[in-house]
Amino acid sequence: VQLQAFGGGLVQPGGSLRLSCAASGDISGINNMGWHRRALGKQLEVVAIITTGGATVYADSVKGRFTISKDNAKNAIYLQMNNLNVEDTAVYYCKAPGPRWGQGTQVTVSS
């Protein structure tokens, strides 16, 4: 399956964005899909993971602000990001085990 991420952009601190990751095939059986990010000069980090059963895991830095979801009917996963801060500025990637990566989408939080 191929992944394509989109939805990034420029947002002010405290704002929201919703990232989408569209898959080219059926993702209903793919466990542990998720979102990762890489900030400039920093290592890639896991942001959020979702299992086939809908269980979720979040990085401590985004707990309570970000929500990952999955729509098997649309073969897509999403990342709702609320109360964004400048430390969330990064390139965000969706990922499936394999690994399979979508192209990154830039999120910039700035006033």
N, C-alpha and C positions, 0 to 999 in steps of 0.2 A: 504494500500500500504506500502511496505517496502522500505527503502531507504538505499543505499550504497554509501558512499563517498570515493573518492580516488583522488590521484594526488598530495598529499603533498610531502614534501621533504626538503632538505637543499639547500638554495640558498644564494648567496652573496647579500649584500645591493645594491639596484638598479636593481636587477634581477627581473625575472618574473616567475610566475607559473600559471597553469590553473587547478583548481579543478573541478571535475565532480561528479555529484550525480545521480546515476541511480536508477530509481524507478521500482518496480516490476509490476506496473499496469499503467493504463491510468491516466495521470496527467493533461490532458487538462482542466478539470473542477475544479482543485484545485487552489484556490486563495491564494495569500500571501505565496508562498513557498519562502524559503530563506536560507541564510547562517548566522550562528552565530559562535562566537569563544570564547574560554576561555584561557587567558594567565595564566601562573603559578602565583598563589597567587591573582588572580583577579577574578572578577565576570564575568559571561557569558554576552556577549554583542551581540546585533544585528549588523551584518555587512551589509547585503543587503537583500532586499525583492523584489519580482517580482509578479505582479498581473496576473490574467488570461488575461487581456488586454495588458500586456506588460509594464505597468507602473512600474517604479523602484524607490526605496528609498534606500539611502545609509547613513551609519554612517558618520558624518563629517570627521572623521579621515581617511576615505578611498575615499572620493569623488575625482573624477578626476584621481584616480589610479586604482580602481577596477571597473569591469563591470560584472553585473549579466545578464545571459541570460537563455532562456528556449527553449527547442526543444520538442514540444509535440509529434512529430513523433517518436522520440527516447525515450520518457518518461524520460527526463533528464534535469537537470539544471546545469549551469556552473558558475564558478567564475573566471574570468580572473583577475589576480593580477599583476600589473606592478609597477615598481619603489618601490619595497618592501624595508622596513626598519626594523630595529631590533624590533621596537615596534609592528610589525605585527606577531611576533613569538607567536604561539598559537596552540591549537588544534581547528580545524575548523569542524563544524557540519552542515549538511544540515537538514532542518526541513520543515515539512508540518503541517498545522493545525491539531489539534487532542489532544495533539500534537504527531506527529510521527517524530522520530529522526533517522538519519543515524548514523553509528559509526563514531567517529572522525577520522580526518586525520591530522597528525602533520605537521605544517609548521614551519621551523626554518630558520631565517634570520641571518646569521652570516658570518663574514669575517674570 
